[in-house]
C-alpha cells in the first residue's frame, strides 16, 4: 500500500533537497527521548526525490513524503535545536507505529427519518 505522509512545513526548496520544519510527533519518531520543548525549531533536510509526486513540495506548505520511498533506507540531516548542528537519521523511523485506517467509504443519502413519517 502506498500513501503520503505529511511531516511538516517546507522552509527551503532546493534542486535536490528540501528543508522541513518538523511537527513534534515526527521529531519524536526520528529522535526518541530527545527533550524537545520548543515548537518550530527542529528542521530536517532530505532528498527531494522522497517527496510525494502527487503533492510535490511547495514553499511554506505541508511537505508530503511518499511512504514507499521511505521503505528503503533513506537518510536525512536532523537539526534538533535549530542551531545548524545536524545529526544523521534514518528516515524509515517515520513509519514506526504508522497504520493508516481505511476510509469510511460512501455514506448513504437520505435514510429514514427519526420520529416516524409525517
ROLOKOL-64031 format. One record per residue (C-alpha): residue in three letters; z negated, x, y. Coordinates in steps of 0.1 Angstrom, whole numbers, plus 5000, padded with zeros to 4 digits. Each point is the difference from the previous one (the first is absolute). Example, Ala and Ser with C-alpha at 12.3 -4.5 7.8 and 13.67 -1.06 7.14 Angstrom:
BEGIN
Ala492251234955;Ser500750145034;
//
This chain:
BEGIN
Unk500050005000;Unk500850135034;Unk498649895034;Unk499150155033;Unk496550115011;Unk499049995036;Unk497950305009;Unk499650025038;Unk501850025033;Unk502950255006;Unk499050265026;Unk502950244997;Unk503449974984;Unk502050324992;Unk503250064981;Unk498250084968;Unk496449905006;Unk497849715012;Unk496550035016;Unk497949694993;Unk496649905015;Unk498349894968;Unk498149684993;Unk496450074988;Unk500649884965;Unk502850254996;Unk497850285013;Unk497449924974;Unk502750014972;Unk501350345011;Unk496650155007;Unk497349824981;Unk496550065014;Unk501150145033;Unk497649875027;Unk502849845020;Unk498449835030;Unk502549995029;Unk502949764995;Unk503450115013;Unk499450384996;Unk501450084965;Unk503750074996;Unk502350074971;Unk503350195001;Unk502349914971;Unk503750034991;Unk502149735015;Unk501849934967;Unk496849854986;Unk500249715025;Unk501449664991;Unk503749975002;Unk499749625007;Unk497550075028;Unk500750345015;Unk497550165023;Unk500149915037;Unk497950155028;Unk496749825006;Unk500649764970;Unk498449984965;Unk501450264976;Unk500849884965;Unk500250234971;Unk502149914969;Unk497649984970;Unk502650144976;Unk500350315023;Unk496350064997;Unk500049984962;Unk501250364998;Unk498050295015;Unk500450005038;Unk497950205023;Unk499049935036;Unk498050175027;Unk496849815010;Unk498350075033;Unk496649834995;Unk498450085034;Unk503249985021;Unk499550365011;Unk503150154985;Unk498350154969;Unk501749854969;Unk499450004963;Unk502649944973;Unk499649674982;Unk501849844970;Unk501349675013;Unk499949844966;Unk496349935008;Unk501249725023;Unk500849814968;Unk496450014987;Unk498749654992;Unk503149845015;Unk501049704979;Unk502249765019;Unk499549644994;Unk503149784993;Unk501049775028;Unk498849644998;Unk503549864996;Unk501449695016;Unk497549725009;Unk500949644991;Unk501149805030;Unk498749655007;Unk497749924972;Unk497649714996;Unk497949895030;Unk496350004998;Unk498349665002;Unk502849814984;Unk503249855014;Unk500149795031;
//
